[in-house]
Amino acid sequence: MASGFSRNEGSASNRKASDAYMTDVGKERIRSRISGTLRPGPPVPGHTIQYAEDQHVWVIDQTLVLCSEPEYHCLRVLFERANHCVPFEHFVIGLQETNLPAPGDQKHVRMRIAHLMSNIRAKLWVFGLEIVSVMNVGYILLAESEKSEAPSQATFSDDCLTRGASLNAKKTDT
């Protein structure tokens, strides 16, 4: 082609622009549907959180965040315990799995949760919210305070401390 661009490159950029428009239009439609059903969310320092559980939608600082059902449930657990360590077991329960899997399935479940957290991180970073992995224990949602630019002080719950200590004891025994 004389212009130096292939047909695919031009159509790809047109598709991106069209997808962005469709996303904005879709978000406006969802926003109008949920406007009467939004409930106040858990308190997160420096942020205003609302949610519509039936739509799997969060509104963070007046910005609509669409989630899959598993992402919605994981994010709910993180918001409820912002700046505190949340053990893996809480995410499994939140995903409506009644019993923890057998030891052979633990790796698969943790990989699934890690994938969900990766997707959620991509949606939250613009709000100054960060999800940090606590190795072999769980995750922490770090929320920035409005008054300071540094993340709030995170704390470890008894669940996380007990779980971490027992894992470390097992490693030193072997």
C-alpha positions in Angstrom: 0.0 0.0 0.0 1.3 3.5 -0.8 0.3 5.1 2.4 2.5 2.8 4.5 -0.4 1.5 6.6 -2.1 -1.8 6.1 -5.9 -2.2 6.1 -5.7 -4.1 9.3 -3.9 -1.3 11.2 -6.5 1.2 10.2 -9.4 -1.0 11.0 -7.8 -1.9 14.4 -7.6 1.8 15.4 -11.2 2.3 14.2 -12.3 -0.7 16.2 -10.6 0.6 19.3 -12.4 4.0 19.0 -15.7 2.2 18.4 -15.1 -0.1 21.4 -14.3 3.0 23.6 -17.6 4.7 22.4 -19.6 1.5 22.9 -18.1 1.1 26.4 -19.0 4.7 27.3 -22.6 4.2 25.9 -22.9 0.9 27.7 -21.7 2.3 31.0 -24.2 5.2 30.7 -27.0 2.7 30.1 -25.9 0.6 33.1 -25.5 3.8 35.2 -29.1 4.8 34.4 -30.4 1.3 35.3 -28.6 1.2 38.6 -28.9 4.8 39.8 -31.9 3.9 42.0 -30.4 0.6 43.3 -27.0 1.8 44.4 -26.2 1.2 48.1 -23.4 2.8 50.1 -20.4 0.5 50.2 -17.9 -0.3 52.9 -15.9 2.7 54.2 -12.6 2.9 52.4 -10.3 5.8 53.5 -10.2 8.6 51.0 -12.9 7.1 48.7 -16.6 7.0 48.2 -17.8 3.5 47.4 -21.3 2.4 46.2 -22.4 -0.9 44.7 -25.3 -2.7 43.0 -24.9 -6.4 43.8 -27.5 -7.6 41.2 -25.5 -5.9 38.4 -22.0 -6.8 39.8 -21.1 -3.1 39.7 -19.1 -0.8 41.9 -19.1 3.0 41.8 -15.8 4.2 43.1 -15.4 8.0 43.5 -18.4 8.4 41.1 -16.8 6.2 38.4 -18.5 3.0 37.3 -16.5 -0.2 37.6 -17.9 -3.2 35.8 -17.0 -6.6 37.3 -17.6 -10.3 36.6 -19.4 -12.1 39.4 -16.2 -13.6 40.9 -14.4 -10.2 40.6 -17.3 -8.5 42.3 -17.2 -11.0 45.3 -13.4 -10.8 45.7 -13.5 -7.0 45.6 -16.3 -6.9 48.2 -14.2 -8.9 50.6 -11.2 -6.6 50.0 -13.4 -3.4 50.5 -14.9 -4.8 53.7 -11.4 -5.3 55.1 -9.5 -2.5 53.5 -5.9 -2.0 54.8 -6.2 -5.4 56.5 -4.8 -8.8 55.4 -7.5 -11.1 54.0 -6.6 -14.8 54.0 -7.2 -16.9 50.9 -10.0 -18.8 52.7 -12.2 -15.6 52.8 -12.0 -15.3 49.0 -12.9 -19.0 48.6 -15.9 -18.5 50.8 -16.8 -15.3 48.9 -16.7 -17.2 45.7 -19.5 -19.3 47.1 -17.4 -22.5 47.3 -18.7 -24.2 50.4 -15.7 -26.2 51.4 -12.0 -25.6 50.9 -10.7 -27.9 48.2 -8.6 -30.9 48.9 -4.8 -30.2 49.2 -4.3 -31.2 45.6 -6.8 -28.6 44.4 -5.3 -25.7 46.5 -2.9 -24.7 43.8 -5.7 -24.5 41.2 -7.8 -22.3 43.6 -5.0 -20.0 44.4 -4.1 -19.6 40.8 -7.7 -18.7 40.0 -7.8 -16.1 42.8 -4.4 -14.7 41.6 -5.9 -14.3 38.1 -8.9 -12.5 39.6 -6.7 -10.2 41.6 -4.7 -9.3 38.5 -7.9 -8.3 36.7 -9.1 -6.3 39.7 -5.7 -4.6 40.1 -6.1 -3.3 36.5 -9.5 -1.8 37.4 -8.4 -0.2 40.7 -5.0 1.4 40.1 -6.6 4.6 38.6 -8.2 5.2 42.0 -5.0 4.9 44.0 -6.1 1.6 45.3 -3.5 -1.2 45.3 -3.8 -4.9 46.0 -0.8 -6.5 47.6 -0.1 -10.2 47.8 1.0 -11.6 51.2 2.9 -14.7 50.3 1.2 -17.9 51.3 -1.4 -16.0 53.3 -3.7 -13.7 51.3 -4.1 -10.2 50.0 -4.4 -6.6 51.3 -6.2 -3.7 49.7 -4.1 -0.6 50.4 -6.2 2.6 50.2 -4.6 6.0 50.1 -5.9 8.6 52.5 -7.2 11.9 51.2 -4.8 13.8 53.5 -1.6 12.0 52.6 -0.2 10.7 49.5 1.3 7.6 51.1 -0.8 4.5 51.5 -2.5 4.0 54.8 -0.9 1.8 57.3 -2.0 -1.7 56.7 -2.5 -4.1 59.5 -2.4 -7.9 59.7 -5.4 -9.6 61.3 -5.0 -12.4 63.7 -6.1 -14.8 60.9 -3.1 -13.7 58.7 -0.6 -13.6 61.6 -1.6 -17.1 62.8 -1.6 -18.5 59.2 1.7 -16.9 58.4 3.3 -18.2 61.6 2.1 -21.7 61.1 3.4 -21.7 57.5 6.8 -20.5 58.7 6.9 -23.1 61.4 6.2 -25.8 58.8 9.1 -24.5 56.7 11.6 -24.6 59.5 10.5 -28.1 60.6 11.4 -29.5 57.2 
